[in-house]
Amino acid sequence: MGNTIVGDKATSTSRPRLLSLDFFRGFTVAAMILVNDPGDWGHIYWPLEHSKWNGCTPTDLVFPFFLFMVGVSIVYAMQAKKADVAGHHKVLLSILRRTVIIFLLGVCLPLISDFQFEHLRIPGVLQRIGIVFGITAVLYLKTTTRTQIYVAATCLIGYCLLMTLVPVPGFGPANLQPETNLGAWLDRLVFTPNHLWGASKTWDPEGLLGTIPAIGTCLIGVLTATWLKRDQLKSGNQILRLTGTGILLVIAGLVWNIFFPINKALWTSSFVLFTAGLAIIILSISYWLIDVKGYRKLLPPFLAFGRNAIAAYVLADIIPTVLSIIPVTDNGHKSNIWSFIYNHLFVPYLLPINASLASAILTVIIIFLPVWWLYVKKITVKI
C-alpha cells in the first residue's frame, strides 16, 4: 500500500506522492472512524448508518472507497518494482508479509476488549483488506493490464452467476436473503457460529464469497491508477474522460441493480460498479483540483489521516476500547471513562442523536492528534 513506509522520515529523494489520493484516503478514514464510533447506536443520523439490506447510504461507500484506493496505491508503490522482474521474489515476500500482518491485526484487535478465542470473529474488515491487497498486488505484479481487466470482469460476472443461479444446500434455489444465500451457507460451512459476525452468528458481511467481487473493486483501483500513471493527466479533456468513465460505471451499476441489487453486505457486482464509479469521479475531481490546479490550503488534516491510514484505523480500535475498559465510579455506579465522558459532556446538553454524533466527532479528533503528530514529524508507519 502507498502508506506503508516503515517509520522513515520523508526525504527530498522520496518519490512524488499523489496528494489527491492521500486526501481521498484520509477523508475516507476519518469518515470510517466517524461512522464506527457513535455515542449511542440507537441514535444515528441516517447517512451514518449502513443500509438495512439492499440499497446504498453514504456510510456504505466508505469500505469500497478504501479498497479502491488500496488498488490505486498498489500501482504507485509497485510500478518500478513490476518492471524489475529479477526482484519479484522479494516483492512477493513483502506482499505476503503485509497480507498476514493486516489479517492478523483484524483478528487480534477485538481481543483487547474480550480475550476469548472461542468467540473470536475470523472474517472482518481488516481481514478482507489484507486478503484483497495480497491477491490484487500479486495480480498487478505478475499480469498485464488486459489480464487484470479480464480477472475483474470474471470476478464480477462469476460472482453474480454463483449468487443467482447456484442452489443453496439445505435451502433450495439461489436467493439473496441474509441467512439463506450461498455466501452465508459457505461461511457457516467453514466457520462455527462463534467465529462469525456477532450480530448474526449465521452470516458475515465480510464473508468468504464476497471477497471475490471485493477483488474486483481493488482491481478497478489498479486500472484507474494505471490510466493516471500512463497519461499523466493534465488537460481538462483528459480529466473529463476519466470522470466520464466513472459516470458510466455508476450507470452500469444502477442498471445491474435491476437484476442483482446493490448490496454492501453481499458486496454485489452492481455495488462494485456503482461505488467504484463514484470513487473514480471523486478521485478525478480531487486530482484536477489538488495535483493539477494546486488547491491545497485545506489538505493537511486529511493528509495526516491519509498517510497513516492503517495506523489511524488501528488507533480507532484501540483507544476507545482501552477507554471503555478503564473503570470509574459515576454517582455510585460502576462505569468507565468513555461512558463517563459521554454521559457528562454530551447527554445533558444535546438531543440524543446530536449527543451520539458529538461523541463520534470527539473520537475522530482524539485519533487525529497522534496521526497529526506523525504527519508533522514526516513519519509514515509501516506494517
N, C-alpha and C positions, 0 to 999 in steps of 0.2 A: 504494500500500500504506500501511497505517497507520503504518509505521515509517520513512517517508521524508520527513523534515523536515530540510532542509539545515542541518547544523551549527548550528542555532538552539538556544539555551537555552530551556527551558520557562519560561513566564511565567504570572502569575496569570490572564491572559486566554485562555490556551490552552483548547481545547475539552476537556471531561472525557474521560478515557481509560477504556476498558473494561478494567479491571485483570485480569479473568479471561481476556480474550483475550491480553494481554501475558504472563500466567503460562503459559497453554497453549502459546503460540507459543515462549516461552523454554524450557519443558520439552522441546518437540519439537526445537528447535535443539540443545540440549545432548545429547539422545538421538541426533540425527543425527551430531554430532561423535563421540560415543562409538562408534557402530557403524561409522563410516567410518575409524577410526584404531586398529585393534588393533595390538599389537606384532608379532603373527605371525598371518597369515591362515590358517595351518594349525591354529591352536589358538584356537577361539572357542566360547563357550557358545552353545547353540542359539538362545536368544531373541535373540541379537545377530547372527544370520545371516538372510539372505533365504531364502525358500522355494526349493527347487531348481527347481520349476516351479509346478504348481497348489498351492493352499493359502495360508495366511497366518500369518506369525510376527509377534511384536511389532515387529521391525525393518521389516517390510513396511508397517506403519502410519505410519511417520514421514513419508514423502513425501506421501501423500494427506492426512494431517492438516495439513501445511504448506499445501498447495494449498487445502484447505477454509478455512483461516484467511486466506489471501490474499483469498478471496471475502468473508469477514466484514469484513476491513479495508477493502475497496473501499467498502462501504456506509458505514462510519463515517468514512471520509476524504472521500467524494464526495457524500453526501446533499444538503448545502446547494448544492453546485455543480450537481447534477442539476436542482434547481428553477430555477436561473438559466440559462435556455435561451440568452440572448444571449451568455453567456460560454462556451458549449460548445466553440467553436473553440479557445480557449486550453487547455481541459481535454484536448481530443483531442490537441493538440500535446504536452502534458505526458505523456499516456499513451504516445504514440509514442516520446517520448524515453526514458522509463523502460523500455519494452519493448526498445528497441535496446540500451540500456546493460546491462540484465540479460543479454540474449542474448550480447552481446559479452564480458561477464565470463566467462560459461560457456565460450565458445570459446577465450578467450585465457589463462585461468588455467593450463591444462595446459602452456602454452608455457614457464612458469617453469622446469620441470624438464627439458623436452625441446623445444627450439626447432626443431622440424621441421614445416613446414607440410604436407609431403606425407603426414604421419601424423596430421594434426590431426582429432580427432573433432568432427563438426559437431553431431549431436544430443547431448543431455546434460541434467542436472538443472536447472541454471540456465536453459538454453535453453528447456526446457519451461515453467519458471516464468514466464519472460518472455513467451512466446507466449500462454500461458493467461491471464496477467494482462492483457495487451493486449486480447485478444478479449473477455474477461469484463467488463473495465472499460467498454469501448465498449457492450456489450450492456446493462450496468446504466445507463449514462448515457442511452442513446437508446431504451430499450424499457420496457414496463410489466412488472409482476411476472408477470402472466399469460403474456406472451410469453416471459419468462425460464423459466417452468415448461415451456412448450411446447418451447423450444430444448433445455433439459436432457433432457427425455424423448426428443426426436428424436435427440440425440447418443447416448444410451444404447441405444435401440432400433435406430437406424440402424447403429450400430457392431456390435451383435450380429448383425444380418442380414448385414452385409458379411462378417464373420469366419466365419459359419457356413453361408452359402449361396453366396457368390460363388466360383467355381472359381479356383484359383491358376494363372496362366500357367506352363506348363512343369512343373507338378507334378500337376495334375488336380483332384479335388474339394476343396472347402473343408476345412481342417483347422486344428488349434490346436497344432501341433508347433513347436518353436523356430525351425527353419530353413526350414520349408516353408509357414508360414501367410501370409496375404495381406499382413500388415504387414511381415513380413520381406522378401517379394518386392518390395514398394514401396520399402523402404529401399535394397535393392540396386540397384533401377532408378534411383533418384535419386542415391545416393552410391556412390563407389567403396569397395571393402573397407577401404582405409586410413583412410577417414573415418567408419567405424562403430566401435562398441564394441570395444575392443582384445581383450577376452577371447573374442570370437567371430569378428569380421570378416565375419560372414554375416547378422547381425541386430542390432538395437539395442533395449535395454529402454526407451529414451526416444525411440523412433522416431516417424515422422510420423503414421501412422494412429492410434496410441494416444493422440495428443494430443486427438483428438475426445472420447473419454469423460473425459479429464482436465479438459476444459472443463466437463463435467457435474459433476465434483467441486467445482470452483470455484463454479459457479452454485448448487449446494446450499448452499455457504457464504454466498453473497449472499442467498439466500432465508431462511436462518436468521437472518442479521443484520437483514434487513428485518422479520422477525417480532419480534425483540428490540427494535428501534427503535420499531416501531409500538405494541406493547403495553406497553413499559416494565415488564417482568415483575417483580412484587414479591411476589405471593402464592405459597404452596406449590402451589396448584392450577394456576396458570399455568406454573410450572416443571415440574410433573408432565406437563402436556400436551406441552411441548417435549421432555421426556425420553421420553415415550411415542412421539412421532414418531420419535425416534432408534431406539427399540426396534423399531418397525415397519419401518424401513429395514433394520436388521440382519436381521430375519426375512426380508424380501423378498430381500435379498442371498443369504441361505442357500438360499432356495427357487430363485432364479435359478441358483445354483451347480450345481444338479442338471443344468441344460441348458447352461449357459455358465459353466464353472468359475471360481471365484475365483482370479485370477492377476495378481500385481503387474506382472510383466514385460510382459504383454499389456494391462494396465490394463482388464481386462474389466468389463462393465457390472455384474456381480454384485459385483466387487471395489469398484466405486464406491459402490454402495448399502451394502454391508457396512461399509466404512471410514467413509463419511460418517455412517452411523448411530451408530457408535462415537464419532466426533468430536462429534456433537450431544449425545450422552449426557454425555461428559466436559465439554464447554463449559457445558452447562446446570447440571451439578452444581457446577462451578467458579464459575459466575455466582452461583448461590444462596449458596455459602459465602463468596465474596470480595466481590462487589459488593452483595449484599443483606444478608448477615449480618455482613460486615466482618472476617472472619478473615484477617489479613494478616501475621502475625508471620514466617512463613517465606517470604514472597514475594520479597524484594529480589534474591536471586541469580537467580531465574528472570525477574524483570522486567528485569534487566540484559541477559540474552540476548534477551528478547522485544522490547525496544525498539530493539535494533540487530541484528535477526535476519540481514539480508543481510550486514552488516559482519562479524558473527561467522562466518557461512558462508565468506566470502572469507578471513578471517584463518585459519580452519581449513584452508584450502587452501594459503595462502602460508607460514605459519610452519613446519609440519612439512616442507614441501618445501624451504624455504631451509635448515633444519637438516640435512636429508638430503643436501644437495649441498655442505656445508662439509666439506672433507676433514680427517681426523685420522689419526694412526698409532696402531694398537692392537696391542700386543705384536708389533711389527714388520710388521703387515699394514695395508694401506690400508683405511680405514673412513670413517665420517662421524660427526658429533656425535650425531645421533639414534640410530644403531645403538650407538654407544659408551655412551650413557646407558642404553639398553635392556639391553645385554649385561652391564653392570657394576652397574646399580642393581636390576634385577629378576630376570634369568635365574638368577644364582647362589643366590637365596634363595627362589624361588617355583616351584611346579609350572608347566609351560609354559603351561597355559591361564590360570592366575592371573597369570603374568607378562605375558601378552598383554593381559589385562583391565586390569592396573595401568598399563600403558603408555597404554591408551586413556583411562583416568581422568586420568592426568597431562596428556594433550593437552587434555582438557576444562578442567582447571584453568589451563593456560597460556593458552588462549583466553579464559577467564573474566577474567583480570587486566585486559586492555585494555578489554573491554566493561564491566567493573565501574567502571573509571575514567570511561568515558563516562557511565555511569549516575549516578555521584556528581556529576559536573560538569553533569548535566542536558543532555547533548548527544546528539542523535539524528542520525546520519549519513544524509544523503540521497543517493540515486543518481539 
